[in-house]
Amino acid sequence: MAACSTENLERDLFDELTDPGAAPYGNFINYYTFNPPENRLSLIPTTLLRDLGYGDTRHATLLLDVGCNSGELSVALYKHVALRPQSEEESGADENLHLLGFDLDENLIHRARQTNPLPRNISFIPLDITKDAESRSQLDDYLELHGCSRFHLTACLAVTMWVHLNHGDSALLELLSRLASVSEHLLLEAQPWKCYRSAARRLRKLGRSDFDHFKTLEIRGDVAERARGHLERHCGMELVRSFGSTAWDRKLMLFRRK
């Protein structure tokens, strides 16, 4: 994941906080120090799962966090939307509410597992979503374990740009299609184009090669709108709600399967 705001603050924040270097796949070791979970959660109602029709705690409800980094947002999201009233004894856990978080960085997943306060309900695995067969197999195994055909809510927050920059236009569209195929609802935060420029500038500043696909990408400009178009025209999903924009000027959009 990456962060982006006004131009001057953006440069200073990234140069200072992403040291010791740019993370070409968005796997920043200190991501939540400069984009804490509340930046997103403040826009999302605590009643979200009930609003989507998942209020029956007798049945399994599954959440998926794509590109979970070190897991802080995964845990915070789980507690934020938990169906059962939180108490000190329950620690915010619902018996039948489960979350799977994954990231391609095994070190970040190790940190997420080490600090996970709800290991019975929240799981973290290393997984590269761009590897179709491998990722589909692992996600299917998790779904089968809980007797579900799809995740009820998938969160893909500030991940699209990294797939796009490293693997190109087709990989971005394939990512959206893959997530739509395993999700009843998809919560999407796509980075705007100015974040692409910032990521490329950081890489050049460190004397590294540019992203392989940056100069040849055809999907540019309003990336969030292009993502919406693909999901609605090709993936059988529809936009049902926009939660506005985060403090970093990114749209937070909720889609559902038609």
C-alpha positions in Angstrom: 0.0 0.0 0.0 1.0 3.6 -0.4 -0.1 7.1 0.7 -0.8 10.3 -1.1 -2.1 13.8 -0.2 -1.3 17.3 -1.3 2.0 17.6 -3.2 4.3 19.1 -0.7 3.1 17.1 2.3 3.1 14.0 0.1 6.8 14.4 -0.7 7.9 15.1 2.8 5.9 12.4 4.4 7.0 9.7 2.0 10.6 10.7 2.0 10.8 10.6 5.8 8.5 7.7 6.7 9.3 5.2 4.0 13.0 5.1 4.8 15.0 2.8 4.4 13.7 2.9 0.8 10.7 2.7 -1.5 8.6 -0.4 -1.4 8.1 -1.3 -5.0 5.1 -3.6 -4.2 3.6 -1.3 -1.6 4.9 -3.5 1.3 6.0 -0.6 3.5 7.3 -1.8 6.9 5.7 1.2 8.7 2.6 1.8 6.6 0.1 2.3 9.4 2.3 5.0 11.1 1.3 7.4 8.3 -2.0 6.0 7.2 -3.6 4.6 10.3 -6.8 2.4 10.2 -9.1 5.2 11.3 -8.5 7.1 8.0 -10.7 4.5 6.4 -12.8 3.3 9.3 -14.1 6.8 10.1 -16.0 6.6 6.8 -17.5 3.1 7.2 -20.5 2.6 9.4 -20.2 0.1 12.3 -23.5 -1.3 11.1 -22.1 -2.2 7.6 -22.6 -6.0 7.9 -26.1 -5.6 9.1 -26.8 -3.1 6.4 -25.7 -5.7 3.8 -28.0 -8.3 5.3 -25.4 -10.3 7.3 -27.0 -9.8 10.7 -27.6 -13.4 11.5 -24.8 -14.5 13.8 -25.8 -18.1 13.6 -24.1 -18.4 10.2 -20.5 -17.8 9.1 -19.7 -14.3 7.7 -16.4 -14.1 5.9 -14.2 -11.0 5.4 -11.2 -10.8 3.1 -8.5 -8.2 3.4 -6.4 -8.0 0.2 -2.8 -6.7 0.8 -3.2 -6.7 4.5 0.4 -5.5 5.3 1.1 -6.1 9.0 -2.5 -6.6 9.9 -3.5 -3.5 11.9 -6.3 -2.5 9.5 -7.5 -6.1 9.3 -8.0 -6.3 13.1 -9.4 -2.8 13.3 -11.9 -3.5 10.5 -13.0 -6.8 12.1 -13.7 -5.1 15.4 -15.3 -2.1 13.7 -18.0 -4.2 11.9 -18.3 -7.0 14.5 -22.0 -8.0 14.8 -21.9 -8.8 18.5 -21.6 -5.9 20.9 -18.0 -5.6 22.0 -17.1 -6.2 25.7 -13.9 -6.6 27.5 -14.5 -10.3 27.8 -15.2 -10.8 24.1 -12.5 -8.5 22.9 -14.6 -7.6 19.9 -14.8 -11.2 18.5 -17.9 -12.8 16.9 -18.0 -16.6 17.0 -19.1 -16.8 13.4 -17.4 -13.8 12.0 -14.0 -14.6 10.4 -11.4 -12.6 8.5 -8.6 -13.7 6.2 -5.9 -11.3 5.4 -3.1 -11.9 2.9 0.0 -10.1 1.6 2.8 -11.1 -0.7 5.4 -10.1 1.9 6.1 -13.0 4.3 7.8 -10.7 6.8 4.7 -8.5 7.1 2.5 -11.6 7.5 4.8 -12.9 10.3 4.3 -9.6 12.1 0.6 -9.8 11.6 0.5 -13.3 13.1 2.7 -12.3 16.0 0.4 -9.4 17.0 -3.0 -10.9 16.1 -5.3 -10.5 19.2 -8.0 -12.8 17.7 -6.3 -15.9 16.2 -9.5 -17.9 16.3 -11.3 -15.5 14.1 -8.6 -13.7 12.1 -6.0 -15.5 10.0 -3.1 -14.2 8.0 -1.4 -16.0 5.0 1.3 -15.1 2.5 -0.2 -15.0 -0.9 0.5 -13.3 -4.3 -2.9 -12.5 -5.8 -1.3 -12.1 -9.3 -0.6 -15.8 -9.3 -4.0 -17.0 -10.4 -4.0 -20.8 -9.8 -2.1 -20.6 -6.5 -4.2 -17.7 -5.0 -7.5 -19.2 -6.1 -6.6 -22.5 -4.6 -5.8 -21.0 -1.2 -8.9 -18.8 -1.2 -11.1 -21.7 -2.2 -9.7 -23.8 0.6 -10.5 -21.1 3.2 -14.1 -20.8 1.8 -14.6 -24.5 1.9 -13.4 -24.7 5.5 -16.2 -22.3 6.5 -18.8 -23.8 4.2 -19.1 -20.7 2.0 -18.9 -20.2 -1.8 -17.8 -16.5 -1.6 -16.5 -14.0 0.9 -19.3 -11.8 2.1 -17.2 -8.7 2.1 -13.8 -8.2 0.5 -11.7 -5.1 1.2 -9.2 -4.1 -1.4 -7.7 -0.9 -0.1 -4.8 0.9 -1.8 -3.6 -2.2 -3.6 -4.6 -1.7 -7.2 -1.8 0.7 -8.1 0.9 -1.8 -7.1 -0.5 -4.6 -9.2 -1.0 -2.1 -12.0 2.6 -0.6 -11.9 4.3 -4.0 -11.6 2.2 -6.1 -13.9 0.4 -3.8 -16.3 -3.1 -2.9 -17.5 -4.3 -6.5 -18.0 -3.2 -7.5 -14.5 -5.2 -4.7 -12.9 -8.4 -5.8 -14.7 -7.7 -9.5 -13.9 -7.3 -8.5 -10.2 -10.7 -6.8 -10.2 -12.3 -9.8 -12.0 -10.7 -12.3 -9.6 -11.9 -10.4 -6.5 -15.4 -10.0 -8.0 -15.6 -13.7 -8.6 -14.9 -14.6 -4.9 -16.9 -11.7 -3.3 -20.5 -10.9 -2.6 -19.5 -7.3 -1.8 -16.3 -5.5 -2.6 -15.0 -2.5 -0.8 -12.6 -0.8 -3.2 -10.1 2.1 -2.7 -8.1 2.6 -5.9 -5.2 5.1 -5.8 -5.5 8.1 -8.0 -3.0 8.8 -10.8 -1.1 11.3 -8.8 -0.1 8.5 -6.4 1.4 6.6 -9.4 3.6 9.6 -10.2 4.7 9.9 -6.5 5.6 6.2 -6.4 7.7 6.4 -9.6 9.4 9.6 -8.3 10.4 7.9 -5.1 11.9 5.0 -6.9 13.9 7.2 -9.2 15.1 9.3 -6.2 16.6 6.1 -4.8 18.4 5.4 -8.0 16.4 2.4 -8.8 14.9 1.4 -12.2 11.4 2.7 -13.0 8.4 0.4 -12.7 8.3 -1.8 -15.7 4.9 -0.7 -16.9 4.6 2.9 -15.7 5.3 4.6 -19.1 3.2 2.2 -21.2 0.1 2.0 -19.1 -3.1 2.9 -21.0 -5.3 3.0 -18.0 -4.6 6.5 -16.6 -6.4 9.5 -15.2 -9.4 8.5 -13.1 -8.4 5.0 -12.3 -11.2 4.5 -9.8 -13.8 5.3 -12.5 -12.1 2.9 -14.9 -12.2 0.2 -12.2 -15.8 0.9 -11.6 -16.6 0.5 -15.3 -14.8 -2.8 -15.5 -16.6 -4.2 -12.4 -20.0 -3.1 -13.7 -19.6 -4.1 -17.3 -17.6 -7.2 -17.1 -17.8 -8.6 -13.5 -21.5 -8.6 -12.7 -21.2 -6.1 -9.9 -22.8 -2.7 -9.3 -21.9 0.3 -7.2 -24.3 0.5 -4.3 -22.6 3.1 -2.1 -19.8 5.6 -2.0 -18.4 6.4 1.4 -16.8 9.6 0.1 -13.0 10.2 0.0 -10.4 9.5 2.6 -8.2 12.2 4.0 -5.7 11.2 1.3 -8.3 12.0 -1.4 -9.2 8.4 -2.4 -12.7 7.2 -3.2 -14.0 4.4 -1.0 -16.6 2.5 -3.1 -18.8 -0.4 -2.2 -19.9 -2.9 -4.9 -22.3 -5.9 -4.7 -22.9 -8.8 -6.9 -26.0 -8.3 -9.0 
